[in-house]
Every structure is written in C-alpha cells, then in structure tokens.
C-alpha cells in the first residue's frame, strides 16, 4: 500500500516533466537562485584551534656556584712562607684556582705557595691532593731554595737507635737521609743524624729500631718516637725509616700547629717523596718552631767600682 502511494505521487509530479531535453542556462540559473534562497549560508564562526600538546617541563641542571676568588695581592713584593695563609677559609677550589692563575701570569714563586696552601691550609680530596703534589714537584725544581742564609738554619737531630744487626745498613743511609731532609725543608733545616747501637740481650728478641727528631741542647724538645720491627716480607729498611720520619713529623705538627696535618700516605706515594710533596715548606718551618728551645741569656756583667775616700 505504501509503495503504491509513493509511486502515484511520483508519477503525478513527474508526468508533465521533460527529462530528455537538457535545461537552458536561464533555467539552471533560476534553479540555483531558488535553491540558495531556500538554503541561506550558515553564520560564520571561528575555527577552533587544536589543543596544544602538553610540553614536558625540562629540568634545568642547577648552576654550579662560582668559586670564591682569592685576591692576588701585591705580586711585585717577595712573599713569605705564610703567604695566602690568611685566606684559608676560602677552601681548596679557591686555592687551586689561584695557583693556576698565578702560573698563567708566570708568578711561579707565588703559584708554588698557592699550591702549598692546598696541602697545608685546606682539606683536599685525593684528586686535588694529587694535582697539588704534582704541581709542587714541578715548581720546586724550577725555583731556587727558600733559605739561602745558612746562618738561619735550624739545627735538628735525627735519632736512630738500631740493633747491631742493622747498624751497617742504617749507617749507609746517613748521607742520604741528611740531604733529603735538608732539601725537603728547602734548606731551612741543618740536619744531623745520630745513630746509636742497641745491644742484643741473650734470650730476648731483637730490639726494635726507634726513630725521632729533636732540637739540640741539654734539654731538647722531641717529636714522637716511632718503633720499627723489621720482619721478612715487609718494606725495605730505608722505606720504613722514611715512613717513621714522616709519621713522627706528622704527629708533632698535629699537636703543635694550626696547619692541616700531613695526610696519611696513599699507595701511590713513597715515604721519601712525601717529605717534599706532603710536607710543605711552611710545615717544616712550623716543625722547627715547635722544637725551638729558648736559650736563657746570661745576665749582663755588672762592674762595680768603689771609690776610695781619704779620711784624715
């Protein structure tokens, strides 16, 4: 029924139409105009922009704080061994920065002092210590000795008490030990080596080797005494002697100086080299001052002249 109704309406509406002859331009234009009248354009609207994609926040690395700058000071004047010591609160990185700047300016005497402050006036890590030790070794070979006046030397005695069996081996090191101490202190010290033989007692084990340093005089001051028991498979005698000397000096400075005490030696360091690389020239000066004994001066002679009076 519905199909019949639809077909009837279609036939009635299309029976008078001519589908074989194409419409002329006027008819087409009229049809388009009529369609536009019945279908007005939609109101204009802004085109929606796509939502921006979320941008992941980039975490910025925290900026490394600037290293505090130690003032260079008067570079034309001759520095003292304590030069730059007053800036010890600046820290290790500041002293390294200062030393590098001074080397670039060819102020090598000042640069050496700055590198020494890394060792004796700051608390460096292993890498910074190694950097400073290498720089000190290189600069010490290019610069003159510090104390050129032999009258200003400090008389120091290196005491070695050894059993008879090690006397000849120890005695052979006498000149070397004396020269190394003199050069390590940059000629601030006039060392003497005193070797004493300790006899072997029957029925007792061999006595240890004892090592310490002292000033001269009747009542000298002494560094802590170190003892060595030489056993097979251990370090040679010369290395143990240098280690004992180094440790004795370190113990003295730890108790008698405001400087950073000498660090424990690493596996890469030899005790002999440590007298120069781990003990700065200021360390040696402080050592001498800690062992210094004030000599009492004799009172000035008093001459009394009695005048005779003639009494009649």
ZIRA-V910568 format. One record per residue. N is the residue number from 1. RES is the residue in three letters. OMEGA is omega in whole degrees, -180 to 180 (NA if undefined). D_LAST is the distance of its C-alpha to the last C-alpha in Angstrom with 2 decimals. Layout:
# ZIRA-V910568
<<N & RES & OMEGA & D_LAST> <N & RES & OMEGA & D_LAST>>
This chain:
# ZIRA-V910568
<<1 & UNK & -180 & 189.06> <2 & UNK & -180 & 185.63> <3 & UNK & -180 & 186.30> <4 & UNK & 180 & 189.66> <5 & UNK & 179 & 188.09> <6 & UNK & -180 & 185.32> <7 & UNK & 180 & 187.94> <8 & UNK & -180 & 190.15> <9 & UNK & -180 & 187.35> <10 & UNK & -178 & 186.33> <11 & UNK & -179 & 189.90> <12 & UNK & -178 & 190.54> <13 & UNK & -174 & 187.35> <14 & UNK & -174 & 187.79> <15 & UNK & -179 & 191.61> <16 & UNK & -178 & 191.47> <17 & UNK & 179 & 188.57> <18 & UNK & -178 & 189.02> <19 & UNK & -178 & 186.69> <20 & UNK & -179 & 188.29> <21 & UNK & -179 & 187.46> <22 & UNK & -180 & 183.70> <23 & UNK & 179 & 182.46> <24 & UNK & -176 & 181.88> <25 & UNK & -179 & 178.48> <26 & UNK & -179 & 179.22> <27 & UNK & 179 & 179.91> <28 & UNK & -180 & 176.78> <29 & UNK & 179 & 174.64> <30 & UNK & -179 & 176.25> <31 & UNK & 180 & 175.63> <32 & UNK & -179 & 171.95> <33 & UNK & 179 & 171.51> <34 & UNK & -179 & 173.17> <35 & UNK & -180 & 170.94> <36 & UNK & 179 & 167.76> <37 & UNK & -179 & 168.96> <38 & UNK & -178 & 169.44> <39 & UNK & 179 & 166.18> <40 & UNK & -179 & 163.42> <41 & UNK & 178 & 160.07> <42 & UNK & 179 & 157.41> <43 & UNK & -179 & 154.43> <44 & UNK & 177 & 151.55> <45 & UNK & 180 & 148.54> <46 & UNK & -179 & 145.24> <47 & UNK & 180 & 145.03> <48 & UNK & 178 & 142.73> <49 & UNK & 178 & 139.93> <50 & UNK & 179 & 139.21> <51 & UNK & 180 & 136.28> <52 & UNK & 178 & 133.22> <53 & UNK & 179 & 132.26> <54 & UNK & 179 & 129.08> <55 & UNK & 180 & 126.15> <56 & UNK & 180 & 123.90> <57 & UNK & 180 & 120.35> <58 & UNK & 179 & 118.18> <59 & UNK & 179 & 114.92> <60 & UNK & 177 & 112.13> <61 & UNK & 179 & 109.37> <62 & UNK & -178 & 106.10> <63 & UNK & 179 & 103.98> <64 & UNK & -179 & 100.91> <65 & UNK & -179 & 97.81> <66 & UNK & 179 & 95.82> <67 & UNK & 179 & 92.81> <68 & UNK & -176 & 89.57> <69 & UNK & 175 & 88.08> <70 & UNK & 180 & 84.47> <71 & UNK & -179 & 82.89> <72 & UNK & -180 & 82.29> <73 & UNK & -179 & 78.99> <74 & UNK & -177 & 77.25> <75 & UNK & -179 & 78.84> <76 & UNK & -178 & 76.99> <77 & UNK & 178 & 73.61> <78 & UNK & -177 & 72.54> <79 & UNK & 173 & 73.05> <80 & UNK & -180 & 70.81> <81 & UNK & 179 & 72.12> <82 & UNK & -176 & 72.38> <83 & UNK & -179 & 74.58> <84 & UNK & 180 & 77.48> <85 & UNK & -178 & 76.02> <86 & UNK & -179 & 75.59> <87 & UNK & -174 & 79.40> <88 & UNK & -180 & 80.08> <89 & UNK & 180 & 82.07> <90 & UNK & 177 & 84.74> <91 & UNK & -172 & 86.11> <92 & UNK & -176 & 87.61> <93 & UNK & 180 & 90.41> <94 & UNK & 179 & 88.08> <95 & UNK & 178 & 85.76> <96 & UNK & 178 & 88.79> <97 & UNK & 179 & 90.13> <98 & UNK & -178 & 86.76> <99 & UNK & 180 & 86.50> <100 & UNK & 178 & 90.02> <101 & UNK & -179 & 89.33> <102 & UNK & 176 & 86.17> <103 & UNK & 179 & 88.02> <104 & UNK & 178 & 90.73> <105 & UNK & -178 & 88.09> <106 & UNK & 173 & 86.70> <107 & UNK & -169 & 83.33> <108 & UNK & 179 & 83.17> <109 & UNK & 177 & 79.47> <110 & UNK & 180 & 79.92> <111 & UNK & 178 & 83.26> <112 & UNK & 178 & 81.72> <113 & UNK & 179 & 79.19> <114 & UNK & 177 & 82.06> <115 & UNK & 178 & 84.00> <116 & UNK & 177 & 80.93> <117 & UNK & 174 & 80.64> <118 & UNK & -176 & 84.18> <119 & UNK & -171 & 82.90> <120 & UNK & -177 & 79.50> <121 & UNK & 177 & 79.89> <122 & UNK & -178 & 83.52> <123 & UNK & -175 & 86.12> <124 & UNK & 171 & 88.78> <125 & UNK & -174 & 92.05> <126 & UNK & 180 & 93.08> <127 & UNK & 180 & 94.80> <128 & UNK & 177 & 91.88> <129 & UNK & 179 & 89.45> <130 & UNK & 178 & 91.63> <131 & UNK & -179 & 91.81> <132 & UNK & -179 & 88.02> <133 & UNK & 179 & 87.44> <134 & UNK & 180 & 89.88> <135 & UNK & 179 & 88.26> <136 & UNK & 180 & 84.75> <137 & UNK & -179 & 85.94> <138 & UNK & -177 & 87.57> <139 & UNK & -179 & 84.68> <140 & UNK & -179 & 81.96> <141 & UNK & -178 & 83.74> <142 & UNK & -175 & 83.73> <143 & UNK & 179 & 80.15> <144 & UNK & 178 & 76.90> <145 & UNK & -175 & 74.52> <146 & UNK & -175 & 72.27> <147 & UNK & -179 & 68.87> <148 & UNK & -179 & 68.44> <149 & UNK & -178 & 64.69> <150 & UNK & 179 & 64.10> <151 & UNK & -179 & 60.48> <152 & UNK & 179 & 61.84> <153 & UNK & 175 & 63.92> <154 & UNK & 180 & 63.56> <155 & UNK & -177 & 63.22> <156 & UNK & -180 & 65.93> <157 & UNK & 172 & 67.20> <158 & UNK & -179 & 70.83> <159 & UNK & 175 & 71.11> <160 & UNK & 175 & 74.41> <161 & UNK & -172 & 74.85> <162 & UNK & 173 & 78.19> <163 & UNK & -175 & 80.20> <164 & UNK & -175 & 80.66> <165 & UNK & -179 & 84.22> <166 & UNK & -175 & 83.13> <167 & UNK & -176 & 80.02> <168 & UNK & -180 & 81.72> <169 & UNK & 178 & 83.54> <170 & UNK & -179 & 80.40> <171 & UNK & 180 & 78.32> <172 & UNK & -179 & 80.95> <173 & UNK & -172 & 80.21> <174 & UNK & -178 & 76.46> <175 & UNK & -179 & 76.46> <176 & UNK & -180 & 79.09> <177 & UNK & -179 & 77.25> <178 & UNK & -179 & 73.99> <179 & UNK & -178 & 75.75> <180 & UNK & 179 & 77.77> <181 & UNK & 179 & 74.76> <182 & UNK & -178 & 72.90> <183 & UNK & 180 & 75.93> <184 & UNK & 179 & 76.89> <185 & UNK & -176 & 73.45> <186 & UNK & 175 & 73.73> <187 & UNK & 171 & 70.74> <188 & UNK & -175 & 68.41> <189 & UNK & 170 & 68.09> <190 & UNK & -171 & 66.88> <191 & UNK & 169 & 68.72> <192 & UNK & 178 & 68.24> <193 & UNK & -179 & 70.90> <194 & UNK & -180 & 69.84> <195 & UNK & 179 & 72.77> <196 & UNK & -179 & 72.40> <197 & UNK & 178 & 75.21> <198 & UNK & -177 & 76.18> <199 & UNK & 178 & 77.94> <200 & UNK & 179 & 81.39> <201 & UNK & -179 & 81.60> <202 & UNK & 177 & 84.70> <203 & UNK & 179 & 87.20> <204 & UNK & 177 & 85.60> <205 & UNK & -180 & 86.71> <206 & UNK & -179 & 84.89> <207 & UNK & 180 & 81.70> <208 & UNK & 172 & 81.66> <209 & UNK & 178 & 79.77> <210 & UNK & -175 & 76.81> <211 & UNK & 172 & 75.56> <212 & UNK & 179 & 72.66> <213 & UNK & 180 & 69.97> <214 & UNK & 170 & 66.25> <215 & UNK & 180 & 63.05> <216 & UNK & 178 & 60.57> <217 & UNK & -177 & 57.35> <218 & UNK & -180 & 56.46> <219 & UNK & -175 & 57.94> <220 & UNK & 170 & 60.75> <221 & UNK & -174 & 63.23> <222 & UNK & 171 & 66.86> <223 & UNK & 178 & 70.33> <224 & UNK & 179 & 73.04> <225 & UNK & 178 & 74.31> <226 & UNK & 180 & 77.99> <227 & UNK & 180 & 80.09> <228 & UNK & 172 & 83.10> <229 & UNK & -177 & 85.89> <230 & UNK & 178 & 87.93> <231 & UNK & 179 & 91.59> <232 & UNK & 179 & 94.66> <233 & UNK & 179 & 96.35> <234 & UNK & -179 & 93.20> <235 & UNK & 179 & 91.31> <236 & UNK & -177 & 89.74> <237 & UNK & -177 & 86.17> <238 & UNK & 179 & 84.78> <239 & UNK & 180 & 86.36> <240 & UNK & 177 & 85.05> <241 & UNK & 179 & 81.53> <242 & UNK & 178 & 81.62> <243 & UNK & 179 & 83.05> <244 & UNK & 178 & 80.27> <245 & UNK & -179 & 77.60> <246 & UNK & -178 & 79.32> <247 & UNK & 178 & 79.66> <248 & UNK & 177 & 76.06> <249 & UNK & 180 & 74.84> <250 & UNK & 178 & 77.32> <251 & UNK & 178 & 76.08> <252 & UNK & -179 & 72.46> <253 & UNK & -180 & 73.37> <254 & UNK & -178 & 75.56> <255 & UNK & -173 & 72.65> <256 & UNK & -179 & 69.86> <257 & UNK & 176 & 71.42> <258 & UNK & 178 & 73.37> <259 & UNK & 174 & 75.64> <260 & UNK & -178 & 79.18> <261 & UNK & 180 & 78.89> <262 & UNK & -176 & 80.80> <263 & UNK & 174 & 84.45> <264 & UNK & -176 & 86.30> <265 & UNK & 176 & 87.88> <266 & UNK & -178 & 91.58> <267 & UNK & -178 & 94.09> <268 & UNK & -176 & 94.10> <269 & UNK & 174 & 90.37> <270 & UNK & -179 & 88.63> <271 & UNK & -179 & 85.19> <272 & UNK & 179 & 83.84> <273 & UNK & -175 & 84.93> <274 & UNK & 178 & 83.60> <275 & UNK & 179 & 79.98> <276 & UNK & -173 & 80.69> <277 & UNK & -179 & 83.50> <278 & UNK & 174 & 82.51> <279 & UNK & 179 & 78.75> <280 & UNK & 178 & 77.68> <281 & UNK & 176 & 74.56> <282 & UNK & 173 & 73.08> <283 & UNK & -179 & 73.94> <284 & UNK & 179 & 71.91> <285 & UNK & 178 & 68.95> <286 & UNK & 176 & 69.09> <287 & UNK & 180 & 69.29> <288 & UNK & -180 & 66.12> <289 & UNK & 180 & 64.31> <290 & UNK & -180 & 65.48> <291 & UNK & -176 & 64.08> <292 & UNK & 177 & 60.81> <293 & UNK & 179 & 57.72> <294 & UNK & 179 & 54.54> <295 & UNK & 179 & 51.81> <296 & UNK & 180 & 48.52> <297 & UNK & 177 & 45.83> <298 & UNK & 180 & 42.59> <299 & UNK & -180 & 39.68> <300 & UNK & 180 & 37.67> <301 & UNK & 180 & 34.69> <302 & UNK & 179 & 31.37> <303 & UNK & -180 & 28.40> <304 & UNK & 179 & 25.02> <305 & UNK & 178 & 22.06> <306 & UNK & 179 & 18.66> <307 & UNK & 178 & 15.93> <308 & UNK & 179 & 12.68> <309 & UNK & 180 & 9.59> <310 & UNK & 178 & 6.33> <311 & UNK & -180 & 3.67> <312 & UNK & NA & 0.00>>
